[in-house]
């Protein structure tokens, strides 16, 4: 892998957002399901039905993300994705052990549905527009690979936090361990949100077709300089 891709405009901050966002997302999905099954004693079928909004709104999120690409700067699409998983984790981490599904779990399921497609779409835009044409395949593959690994890595760390909270921090009960892991996920999402706001700088994408490689890369670099704070 050429090291030069990490010097491309906004590429390194973008993969940082991808890493922390999907670490947070994996943590949320696991503990959302665990909460329903371990604490509220939902059956597998009931849990699957409770996840129905995830399938519906995730599909909608893919189309919305594509619609936003020429209308909104990539930076803000990333930020919306990170903000979605953060808001969902706040809802789940603060709910009581026993509560109607519709009060907090249902809106949390809908909100977090937009995280993966928004983050992935925006990250691929950065990958395609920040690096040279010959490096786009590598950059895009890195985004996809990082998405998968980040989900597992985040869940591993969240499990450590959960175990430590229950065994060493004097927190009693399964729910408190789950809350600790979700608070960890909230911290990851906050980091992703901050990096997206402060360091990812790329304008709306209205380009159609290929330009020459040098023109595309240089244009992205110049556009970033223009919108970067002095």
Residue frames relative to the residue before (quaternion, step in Angstrom):
aa qw qx qy qz dx dy dz
X 1.0000 0.0000 0.0000 0.0000 0.00 0.00 0.00
X 0.3985 -0.7260 0.5016 0.2500 3.62 -0.72 1.01
X 0.4581 -0.7023 0.4795 0.2587 3.56 -0.82 1.03
X 0.5459 0.6613 -0.3861 0.3401 3.57 1.17 -0.53
X 0.5882 0.5899 -0.3918 0.3906 3.62 1.06 -0.55
X 0.6416 0.5306 -0.3342 0.4417 3.59 1.13 -0.54
X 0.6439 0.4857 -0.3257 0.4934 3.57 1.30 -0.17
X 0.4571 0.6827 -0.4486 0.3518 3.58 1.29 -0.01
X 0.6351 -0.5658 0.3607 0.3826 3.60 -1.08 0.69
X 0.8774 0.0329 -0.0695 0.4735 3.56 -0.88 1.08
X 0.4611 0.7091 -0.4558 0.2772 3.63 1.17 -0.05
X 0.6894 0.4796 -0.2924 0.4573 3.60 0.81 -0.96
X 0.6472 0.4841 -0.3452 0.4771 3.66 0.88 -0.70
X 0.6398 0.5399 -0.3352 0.4323 3.57 1.03 -0.74
X 0.6840 0.4548 -0.3103 0.4785 3.60 0.86 -0.82
X 0.5723 0.5593 -0.3792 0.4647 3.59 1.20 -0.41
X 0.6400 0.5080 -0.3143 0.4833 3.57 1.00 -0.83
X 0.6388 0.5211 -0.3212 0.4660 3.59 0.95 -0.86
X 0.6566 0.5294 -0.3107 0.4383 3.58 0.85 -0.97
X 0.7493 0.4063 -0.2349 0.4672 3.58 0.64 -1.09
X 0.6256 0.5437 -0.3488 0.4373 3.61 1.03 -0.68
X 0.7317 0.4131 -0.2520 0.4801 3.58 0.84 -0.91
X 0.5378 0.5571 -0.4110 0.4811 3.60 1.19 -0.30
X 0.6749 0.4804 -0.2806 0.4847 3.56 0.97 -0.88
X 0.6543 0.5310 -0.3131 0.4381 3.58 0.95 -0.87
X 0.6540 0.5118 -0.3107 0.4625 3.58 0.94 -0.87
X 0.6305 0.5298 -0.3164 0.4708 3.55 1.06 -0.81
X 0.6623 0.5149 -0.3104 0.4472 3.57 0.90 -0.92
X 0.6699 0.5104 -0.3134 0.4388 3.60 0.78 -0.99
X 0.6695 0.5096 -0.3082 0.4439 3.58 0.86 -0.96
X 0.7571 0.4048 -0.2276 0.4595 3.58 0.71 -1.03
X 0.5497 0.5698 -0.4032 0.4589 3.58 1.18 -0.31
X 0.6851 0.4580 -0.2743 0.4956 3.58 0.91 -0.93
X 0.6466 0.5251 -0.3246 0.4481 3.59 0.95 -0.87
X 0.6251 0.5471 -0.3389 0.4416 3.58 1.02 -0.80
X 0.6818 0.4942 -0.2882 0.4560 3.56 0.89 -0.93
X 0.7477 0.4144 -0.2293 0.4655 3.58 0.92 -0.86
X 0.7528 0.4091 -0.2235 0.4648 3.61 0.87 -0.90
X 0.7611 0.3632 -0.1925 0.5018 3.58 0.99 -0.80
X 0.7758 0.3034 -0.1683 0.5271 3.59 0.92 -0.88
X 0.3719 -0.7866 0.4364 0.2290 3.57 1.36 0.05
X 0.2155 0.7688 -0.5589 0.2237 3.52 0.90 0.95
X 0.4690 -0.6413 0.5195 0.3144 3.56 -1.15 0.55
X 0.6772 -0.4758 0.3590 0.4315 3.55 -1.29 0.21
X 0.6522 0.5176 -0.3130 0.4568 3.58 0.98 -0.87
X 0.6586 0.5039 -0.3114 0.4639 3.60 0.93 -0.88
X 0.6364 0.5280 -0.3228 0.4604 3.57 1.03 -0.81
X 0.6470 0.5171 -0.3106 0.4663 3.57 1.00 -0.87
X 0.6532 0.4993 -0.3141 0.4747 3.58 0.98 -0.81
X 0.6390 0.5350 -0.3205 0.4503 3.58 1.08 -0.71
X 0.6789 0.4741 -0.2814 0.4850 3.56 1.24 -0.45
X 0.3702 0.7558 -0.4728 0.2609 3.60 1.25 0.03
X 0.6442 0.5158 -0.3514 0.4420 3.66 0.88 -0.73
X 0.5729 0.5944 -0.3783 0.4188 3.58 1.14 -0.58
X 0.6767 0.4843 -0.2962 0.4688 3.58 0.91 -0.89
X 0.6805 0.5047 -0.2945 0.4422 3.57 0.90 -0.93
X 0.7620 0.3928 -0.2178 0.4665 3.56 0.71 -1.05
X 0.5650 0.5594 -0.3986 0.4570 3.61 1.18 -0.33
X 0.6359 0.5087 -0.3249 0.4809 3.57 1.03 -0.80
X 0.6504 0.4975 -0.3153 0.4795 3.58 0.98 -0.81
X 0.6265 0.5676 -0.3325 0.4181 3.58 1.03 -0.79
X 0.6156 0.5524 -0.3480 0.4413 3.58 1.06 -0.71
X 0.6862 0.4657 -0.2808 0.4831 3.59 0.96 -0.86
X 0.6419 0.5205 -0.3294 0.4567 3.59 1.00 -0.78
X 0.6351 0.5275 -0.3302 0.4575 3.58 0.99 -0.84
X 0.6587 0.4995 -0.3086 0.4704 3.59 0.95 -0.86
X 0.6457 0.5193 -0.3149 0.4628 3.58 1.03 -0.78
X 0.6830 0.5066 -0.2852 0.4423 3.59 1.04 -0.74
X 0.5167 0.6933 -0.4107 0.2893 3.60 1.09 -0.64
X 0.7646 0.3336 -0.2375 0.4977 3.69 0.73 -0.84
X 0.6918 0.5035 -0.2622 0.4462 3.59 1.24 -0.18
X 0.7860 0.2141 -0.0852 0.5737 3.56 1.20 -0.50
X 0.5446 -0.6191 0.4497 0.3434 3.57 -1.00 0.80
X 0.6022 -0.6014 0.3970 0.3437 3.54 -1.02 0.90
X 0.5682 0.6128 -0.3679 0.4077 3.56 1.05 -0.77
X 0.7337 0.4332 -0.2441 0.4630 3.58 0.84 -0.95
X 0.5718 0.5439 -0.3909 0.4737 3.59 1.16 -0.38
X 0.6277 0.5154 -0.3210 0.4872 3.59 1.03 -0.77
X 0.6631 0.5177 -0.3011 0.4490 3.56 0.90 -0.94
X 0.6370 0.5193 -0.3289 0.4652 3.60 0.96 -0.81
X 0.6469 0.5259 -0.3180 0.4515 3.59 0.97 -0.83
X 0.6766 0.4736 -0.2886 0.4843 3.58 0.92 -0.90
X 0.6483 0.5220 -0.3151 0.4560 3.56 1.01 -0.80
X 0.6092 0.5722 -0.3495 0.4234 3.60 1.07 -0.70
X 0.7114 0.4298 -0.2764 0.4825 3.59 0.79 -0.94
X 0.6022 0.5499 -0.3620 0.4515 3.60 1.09 -0.61
X 0.6724 0.4918 -0.2972 0.4666 3.59 0.87 -0.94
X 0.6481 0.5208 -0.3216 0.4532 3.60 0.97 -0.82
X 0.6722 0.4898 -0.3031 0.4652 3.59 0.95 -0.82
X 0.5972 0.5436 -0.3646 0.4636 3.59 1.07 -0.63
X 0.6558 0.5197 -0.3114 0.4503 3.59 0.93 -0.87
X 0.7142 0.4486 -0.2661 0.4668 3.59 0.84 -0.95
X 0.6728 0.5151 -0.3082 0.4325 3.61 0.91 -0.87
X 0.7429 0.4121 -0.2243 0.4775 3.59 1.09 -0.61
X 0.5359 0.6290 -0.4268 0.3675 3.63 1.16 0.00
X 0.5480 -0.6048 0.4548 0.3564 3.60 -1.16 0.52
X 0.6836 -0.4972 0.3293 0.4209 3.55 -1.23 0.38
X 0.7879 0.1647 -0.0770 0.5884 3.57 0.92 -0.88
X 0.2412 0.7517 -0.5712 0.2248 3.54 -0.68 1.14
X 0.5933 -0.5490 0.4360 0.3957 3.57 -1.18 0.46
X 0.5854 -0.6134 0.4189 0.3249 3.56 -1.02 0.86
X 0.6873 0.5418 -0.2859 0.3904 3.57 0.96 -0.90
X 0.6141 0.6063 -0.3528 0.3616 3.60 1.12 -0.54
X 0.8335 0.0368 0.0015 0.5513 3.62 0.74 -0.97
X 0.6575 0.5263 -0.3294 0.4270 3.59 0.96 -0.79
X 0.6502 0.5306 -0.3202 0.4395 3.59 0.94 -0.83
X 0.6999 0.4274 -0.3022 0.4859 3.67 0.74 -0.86
X 0.6118 0.5466 -0.3582 0.4457 3.60 1.07 -0.66
X 0.6377 0.5300 -0.3201 0.4583 3.59 1.02 -0.81
X 0.6623 0.4981 -0.3048 0.4694 3.57 0.98 -0.83
X 0.6835 0.5145 -0.2985 0.4230 3.58 0.79 -1.04
X 0.7203 0.4530 -0.2755 0.4472 3.58 0.80 -0.97
X 0.4918 0.6703 -0.4252 0.3578 3.60 1.24 -0.24
X 0.6826 0.5066 -0.2876 0.4411 3.58 1.11 -0.64
X 0.5040 0.6895 -0.4169 0.3110 3.61 1.17 -0.34
X 0.7276 0.4640 -0.3077 0.4009 3.67 0.49 -1.04
X 0.7169 0.4582 -0.2751 0.4477 3.60 0.78 -0.99
X 0.6393 0.5148 -0.3366 0.4615 3.57 1.00 -0.71
X 0.6778 0.4866 -0.2922 0.4674 3.58 0.87 -0.94
X 0.6992 0.4832 -0.2843 0.4435 3.57 0.79 -1.02
X 0.6568 0.5148 -0.3147 0.4523 3.60 0.90 -0.89
X 0.6894 0.4783 -0.2846 0.4636 3.56 0.84 -0.99
X 0.6495 0.5232 -0.3211 0.4487 3.59 0.97 -0.81
X 0.6580 0.4969 -0.3160 0.4694 3.58 0.99 -0.75
X 0.5915 0.5498 -0.3637 0.4643 3.60 1.11 -0.60
X 0.6539 0.4978 -0.3094 0.4784 3.57 0.94 -0.89
X 0.6487 0.5315 -0.3184 0.4419 3.58 0.93 -0.89
X 0.7069 0.4707 -0.2637 0.4574 3.57 0.98 -0.87
X 0.7693 0.3870 -0.1891 0.4718 3.57 1.06 -0.67
X 0.6517 0.5251 -0.3208 0.4435 3.58 1.21 -0.22
X 0.7674 0.3345 -0.1738 0.5186 3.58 1.02 -0.77
X 0.6494 -0.5124 0.3910 0.4036 3.54 -1.32 0.19
X 0.6774 -0.5156 0.3330 0.4054 3.57 -1.20 0.47
X 0.6690 0.5130 -0.3040 0.4437 3.58 0.99 -0.78
X 0.7140 0.4367 -0.2458 0.4890 3.58 1.20 -0.46
X 0.4504 0.7229 -0.4423 0.2810 3.59 1.23 -0.11
X 0.6252 0.5439 -0.3422 0.4430 3.59 1.01 -0.73
X 0.6607 0.4996 -0.3001 0.4732 3.56 0.96 -0.88
X 0.6679 0.5053 -0.3022 0.4553 3.56 0.90 -0.95
X 0.6707 0.4950 -0.2969 0.4658 3.58 0.93 -0.87
X 0.6457 0.5137 -0.3169 0.4677 3.58 1.02 -0.78
X 0.6200 0.5417 -0.3383 0.4557 3.56 1.06 -0.74
X 0.6335 0.5227 -0.3303 0.4652 3.59 0.98 -0.82
X 0.6848 0.4923 -0.2854 0.4552 3.59 0.88 -0.94
X 0.6623 0.4979 -0.3025 0.4712 3.57 0.97 -0.87
X 0.6532 0.5252 -0.3094 0.4492 3.55 0.95 -0.89
X 0.5974 0.5702 -0.3544 0.4387 3.57 1.06 -0.73
X 0.7033 0.4646 -0.2710 0.4649 3.60 0.87 -0.93
X 0.6912 0.4737 -0.2889 0.4630 3.57 0.86 -0.92
X 0.6290 0.5579 -0.3459 0.4165 3.59 0.98 -0.79
X 0.6122 0.5584 -0.3515 0.4356 3.59 1.01 -0.75
X 0.6999 0.4580 -0.2641 0.4803 3.58 0.93 -0.92
X 0.6489 0.5245 -0.3230 0.4467 3.57 0.94 -0.87
X 0.6668 0.5066 -0.3068 0.4524 3.58 0.87 -0.91
X 0.6583 0.5098 -0.3121 0.4576 3.57 0.97 -0.83
X 0.6175 0.5481 -0.3402 0.4501 3.58 1.08 -0.70
X 0.6802 0.4686 -0.2845 0.4866 3.56 0.90 -0.91
X 0.6309 0.5343 -0.3374 0.4502 3.59 1.02 -0.76
X 0.6265 0.5358 -0.3303 0.4598 3.57 1.07 -0.72
X 0.6242 0.5239 -0.3306 0.4760 3.57 1.06 -0.73
X 0.6498 0.5123 -0.3122 0.4668 3.57 0.96 -0.89
X 0.6469 0.5231 -0.3207 0.4528 3.59 0.93 -0.89
X 0.6794 0.4942 -0.2908 0.4579 3.58 0.86 -0.98
X 0.6627 0.5009 -0.3080 0.4638 3.56 0.92 -0.90
X 0.6450 0.5396 -0.3284 0.4300 3.59 0.94 -0.85
X 0.7130 0.4527 -0.2585 0.4688 3.57 0.96 -0.86
X 0.7775 0.3897 -0.1936 0.4540 3.59 0.88 -0.91
X 0.8060 0.2850 -0.1281 0.5027 3.58 1.08 -0.63
X 0.7304 0.4397 -0.2440 0.4623 3.59 1.10 -0.49
X 0.4900 -0.7096 0.3950 0.3168 3.57 1.28 0.37
X 0.4199 0.6616 -0.5060 0.3604 3.59 1.08 0.68
X 0.2394 -0.8088 0.5273 0.1020 3.54 -0.66 1.09
X 0.7846 0.3524 -0.2568 0.4407 3.54 -1.03 0.82
X 0.6197 -0.5720 0.4079 0.3499 3.50 -1.23 0.65
X 0.6417 0.5562 -0.3323 0.4104 3.58 0.93 -0.89
X 0.6572 0.5153 -0.3250 0.4439 3.59 0.97 -0.78
X 0.6229 0.5208 -0.3369 0.4768 3.57 1.08 -0.63
X 0.6394 0.5149 -0.3151 0.4762 3.55 1.04 -0.81
X 0.6409 0.5243 -0.3285 0.4543 3.57 0.97 -0.82
X 0.6367 0.5337 -0.3309 0.4475 3.58 0.95 -0.86
X 0.6579 0.5004 -0.3053 0.4728 3.59 0.98 -0.86
X 0.6605 0.4979 -0.3068 0.4709 3.58 1.01 -0.77
X 0.6100 0.5265 -0.3518 0.4763 3.60 1.10 -0.63
X 0.6053 0.5373 -0.3390 0.4796 3.56 1.11 -0.70
X 0.6544 0.5061 -0.3055 0.4715 3.58 0.96 -0.86
X 0.6195 0.5347 -0.3388 0.4643 3.57 1.07 -0.70
X 0.6320 0.5278 -0.3287 0.4625 3.57 1.04 -0.75
X 0.6383 0.5206 -0.3231 0.4660 3.59 1.00 -0.81
X 0.6732 0.4958 -0.2948 0.4626 3.57 0.90 -0.92
X 0.6231 0.5394 -0.3378 0.4547 3.58 1.08 -0.69
X 0.6289 0.5187 -0.3306 0.4756 3.57 1.02 -0.79
X 0.6509 0.5140 -0.3118 0.4636 3.59 0.92 -0.92
X 0.6480 0.5270 -0.3095 0.4545 3.56 0.98 -0.87
X 0.6762 0.4976 -0.2932 0.4573 3.58 0.90 -0.92
X 0.6569 0.5021 -0.3112 0.4686 3.59 0.94 -0.87
X 0.6484 0.5297 -0.3182 0.4447 3.58 0.97 -0.83
X 0.6833 0.4858 -0.2845 0.4650 3.56 0.94 -0.90
X 0.7785 0.4159 -0.1893 0.4302 3.56 0.82 -1.03
X 0.8408 0.2797 -0.0883 0.4550 3.59 0.91 -0.86
X 0.6461 0.4753 -0.3432 0.4887 3.62 1.14 -0.32
X 0.0569 0.8033 -0.5851 0.0962 3.56 -0.60 1.17
X 0.3306 0.7078 -0.5683 0.2582 3.55 -0.41 1.25
X 0.4291 -0.7391 0.4578 0.2450 3.61 -0.78 0.98
X 0.7154 -0.3844 0.3422 0.4725 3.54 -1.35 -0.08
X 0.3473 -0.7479 0.5334 0.1884 3.55 -1.11 0.72
X 0.0578 0.8137 -0.5727 0.0813 3.56 -0.41 1.24
X 0.4327 0.7202 -0.4468 0.3074 3.56 1.30 0.06
X 0.1147 -0.7684 0.6260 0.0669 3.57 -1.08 0.76
X 0.8157 0.1935 -0.1632 0.5201 3.54 -0.90 0.96
X 0.6261 -0.5480 0.4156 0.3674 3.54 -1.40 -0.07
X 0.1727 -0.6847 0.6880 0.1677 3.45 -1.26 0.59
X 0.6461 -0.4543 0.3743 0.4859 3.56 -1.22 -0.09
X 0.6544 -0.5504 0.3469 0.3853 3.55 -1.15 0.64
X 0.6912 0.4833 -0.2967 0.4479 3.57 0.77 -0.99
X 0.6442 0.5329 -0.3268 0.4408 3.56 0.99 -0.82
X 0.6647 0.5153 -0.3072 0.4453 3.57 0.93 -0.92
X 0.7039 0.4676 -0.2729 0.4598 3.56 0.79 -1.03
X 0.6766 0.4914 -0.3004 0.4588 3.56 0.90 -0.91
X 0.6271 0.5360 -0.3405 0.4511 3.57 1.05 -0.74
X 0.6420 0.5163 -0.3293 0.4614 3.57 0.98 -0.80
X 0.6574 0.5098 -0.3154 0.4566 3.56 0.96 -0.84
X 0.6726 0.4945 -0.3022 0.4602 3.57 0.95 -0.86
X 0.6407 0.5237 -0.3282 0.4555 3.58 1.03 -0.80
X 0.6398 0.5209 -0.3347 0.4554 3.55 1.02 -0.76
X 0.6318 0.5347 -0.3387 0.4474 3.59 0.98 -0.81
X 0.6645 0.5269 -0.3072 0.4318 3.56 1.00 -0.88
X 0.7669 0.3651 -0.2034 0.4870 3.60 1.00 -0.80
X 0.5083 0.6262 -0.4318 0.4039 3.57 1.28 -0.02
X 0.5257 -0.6347 0.4505 0.3434 3.62 -1.03 0.72
X 0.5428 -0.6390 0.4384 0.3239 3.57 -1.03 0.76
